[in-house]
């Protein structure tokens, strides 16, 4: 294995670990409980913070795996989480994790003008 591949794998792991360390999973857990937000396959329906963390890490690894295989940017969304990998303006790899309660995108604003 060459040096560049090793450095890339280290960077990948650091980005995922950073997301896991600084994302406020307690807020997600609190919101899910308040909204009675159930996940299929979770005992009791509402996931605990540990289950939420596992799901988030899985999404982050999935977008990185896709990028590793294709070199393409991607968003994977499941259970309220969005994990995104993209090439930033400076050429670096950006890894983003969000928990989305609501959203709206309007790519063709003419269609909705009165």
C-alpha positions as CSV (number, residue, x, y, z in Angstrom):
1,X,0.0,0.0,0.0
2,X,1.5,3.3,-0.9
3,X,1.8,6.4,1.3
4,X,-1.0,8.4,-0.5
5,X,-3.6,5.6,0.1
6,X,-2.6,5.4,3.8
7,X,-2.9,9.1,4.2
8,X,-6.3,9.1,2.5
9,X,-7.6,6.3,4.8
10,X,-6.3,8.3,7.9
11,X,-8.1,11.4,6.6
12,X,-11.3,9.5,6.0
13,X,-11.3,8.1,9.5
14,X,-10.5,11.5,11.1
15,X,-13.4,13.1,9.2
16,X,-15.8,10.4,10.3
17,X,-14.6,10.5,13.9
18,X,-14.8,14.3,14.0
19,X,-18.4,14.2,12.8
20,X,-19.2,11.6,15.5
21,X,-17.4,13.6,18.2
22,X,-19.0,17.0,17.5
23,X,-22.5,16.2,16.2
24,X,-25.0,16.8,19.0
25,X,-26.7,13.4,19.1
26,X,-28.4,14.3,22.4
27,X,-30.4,16.9,20.5
28,X,-31.5,14.4,17.9
29,X,-32.6,12.0,20.6
30,X,-34.5,14.7,22.4
31,X,-36.3,15.7,19.1
32,X,-37.1,12.1,18.2
33,X,-38.7,11.5,21.6
34,X,-40.7,14.8,21.5
35,X,-42.0,13.9,18.0
36,X,-42.5,10.2,18.9
37,X,-40.3,9.4,15.8
38,X,-40.1,5.7,15.4
39,X,-37.6,3.7,13.4
40,X,-38.6,0.4,12.0
41,X,-36.7,-2.5,13.5
42,X,-35.9,-0.7,16.8
43,X,-37.2,-2.3,20.0
44,X,-39.7,0.2,21.4
45,X,-39.7,2.2,18.1
46,X,-37.8,5.3,19.2
47,X,-34.1,4.7,19.0
48,X,-31.8,5.5,21.9
49,X,-28.7,7.7,21.5
50,X,-26.5,4.7,20.9
51,X,-28.7,3.4,18.1
52,X,-28.8,6.9,16.6
53,X,-25.0,7.1,16.7
54,X,-24.7,3.7,15.0
55,X,-27.1,4.8,12.2
56,X,-25.2,8.1,11.7
57,X,-21.8,6.3,11.4
58,X,-23.3,3.9,8.9
59,X,-24.5,6.7,6.7
60,X,-21.1,8.5,6.9
61,X,-19.3,5.2,5.9
62,X,-21.8,4.6,3.1
63,X,-21.2,8.0,1.4
64,X,-17.4,7.6,1.8
65,X,-17.6,4.0,0.3
66,X,-19.5,5.4,-2.6
67,X,-17.0,8.2,-3.1
68,X,-14.1,5.7,-2.8
69,X,-15.6,3.5,-5.6
70,X,-16.8,6.2,-8.0
71,X,-15.2,9.5,-7.1
72,X,-18.7,11.1,-7.2
73,X,-20.3,13.3,-4.7
74,X,-23.4,11.9,-2.9
75,X,-26.0,12.3,-0.3
76,X,-27.5,9.3,1.5
77,X,-30.6,10.0,3.7
78,X,-32.3,7.6,6.1
79,X,-34.2,7.9,9.3
80,X,-33.9,11.7,9.3
81,X,-30.1,11.7,8.7
82,X,-28.4,13.1,5.6
83,X,-24.8,12.3,5.1
84,X,-23.1,14.1,2.2
85,X,-19.7,13.9,0.7
86,X,-18.6,16.5,-1.8
87,X,-15.6,18.3,-3.3
88,X,-15.4,21.7,-1.7
89,X,-14.3,24.9,-3.5
90,X,-10.7,24.5,-2.4
91,X,-10.6,20.9,-3.7
92,X,-10.8,19.2,-0.3
93,X,-13.3,16.5,0.5
94,X,-16.2,17.7,2.6
95,X,-18.1,15.3,4.8
96,X,-21.4,16.7,6.2
97,X,-23.9,15.1,8.6
98,X,-27.3,16.6,9.2
99,X,-30.5,15.5,10.9
100,X,-33.4,17.0,9.0
101,X,-36.9,17.5,10.4
102,X,-38.3,19.4,7.4
103,X,-37.0,20.7,4.2
104,X,-37.9,22.2,0.8
105,X,-36.0,22.6,-2.4
106,X,-37.3,24.5,-5.3
107,X,-35.0,24.2,-8.3
108,X,-37.4,25.7,-10.8
109,X,-38.9,28.8,-9.1
110,X,-40.8,29.8,-12.3
111,X,-43.0,26.8,-11.9
112,X,-44.4,28.1,-8.6
113,X,-44.7,31.8,-9.2
114,X,-48.1,33.3,-9.2
